[in-house]
């Protein structure tokens, strides 16, 4: 079970969904039923290798996204290299 004290707001986390998808995002908050994520991204294989793309292409660019807890298999703090790449892509800042 996910313990909200282990992941702090704005930390970059990885969600492995029951569908097999991995979602990388900044964590906003957890409710009884859902996780709220800031700028969620997922992985896509492209000509230059693995890249991050928006998790929901049709959502507004800065929209927070709720993921129902029953759809989540695992939540873990994201590897530092991936988290840095995610932050650079979503904020333009090098971390």
C-alpha positions in Angstrom: 0.0 0.0 0.0 1.2 3.5 -0.8 2.1 5.6 2.3 1.8 9.3 1.6 4.6 10.2 4.0 7.2 8.4 1.9 6.6 10.5 -1.2 6.5 14.2 -0.7 4.6 16.7 -2.9 6.6 17.7 -6.0 8.8 14.6 -5.8 9.3 12.8 -9.1 7.7 9.4 -8.9 7.1 6.4 -11.2 3.7 4.7 -11.3 3.5 1.2 -12.8 -0.1 0.8 -13.9 -2.0 -2.5 -14.1 -2.1 -2.0 -17.9 1.8 -2.2 -17.9 2.3 1.4 -18.7 4.9 3.4 -16.6 4.0 7.0 -15.7 6.6 9.5 -14.5 5.2 12.6 -12.8 5.6 15.0 -10.0 3.4 13.8 -7.1 0.8 16.3 -5.9 -1.4 14.5 -3.4 -3.2 11.2 -2.6 -6.8 10.8 -1.6 -8.6 7.7 -0.6 -9.3 6.8 -4.2 -6.8 8.5 -6.4 -3.3 10.0 -6.9 -3.1 13.5 -8.3 -0.1 14.0 -10.6 1.6 17.1 -12.1 2.6 16.9 -15.8 2.5 13.1 -16.1 4.7 11.6 -18.9 5.0 8.1 -20.2 7.7 6.3 -22.2 7.7 5.9 -26.0 10.3 4.2 -28.2 11.4 6.6 -31.0 14.1 6.6 -33.7 16.7 7.9 -31.2 15.6 5.5 -28.4 13.4 5.8 -25.4 11.8 9.2 -24.8 9.2 10.8 -22.6 5.8 11.9 -24.0 2.7 13.4 -22.4 0.6 10.7 -20.7 -2.6 12.3 -21.9 -2.0 14.0 -25.3 -5.4 15.7 -25.4 -5.3 17.3 -21.9 -4.3 20.9 -21.4 -0.5 21.2 -21.1 -0.5 22.1 -17.4 -3.5 20.0 -16.3 -3.1 17.9 -13.2 -4.2 14.3 -13.8 -5.9 11.9 -11.3 -5.1 8.2 -11.5 -7.5 5.9 -9.7 -5.6 3.9 -7.1 -7.2 0.6 -8.3 -5.4 1.1 -11.6 -1.9 1.3 -10.0 0.3 -1.7 -9.4 3.4 0.0 -7.9 4.5 3.5 -6.9 8.3 4.2 -6.4 10.6 7.1 -6.3 12.0 7.7 -9.8 15.6 6.9 -10.6 17.7 10.1 -10.4 18.8 10.1 -14.1 15.2 9.7 -15.3 13.9 12.2 -12.8 16.5 14.8 -14.0 15.5 14.1 -17.6 11.8 14.5 -16.7 12.4 17.8 -14.9 14.5 19.2 -17.8 11.7 18.2 -20.2 8.8 19.6 -18.2 10.4 22.7 -16.7 13.4 23.4 -18.8 15.6 23.3 -15.7 18.6 21.1 -15.2 18.4 19.3 -11.9 
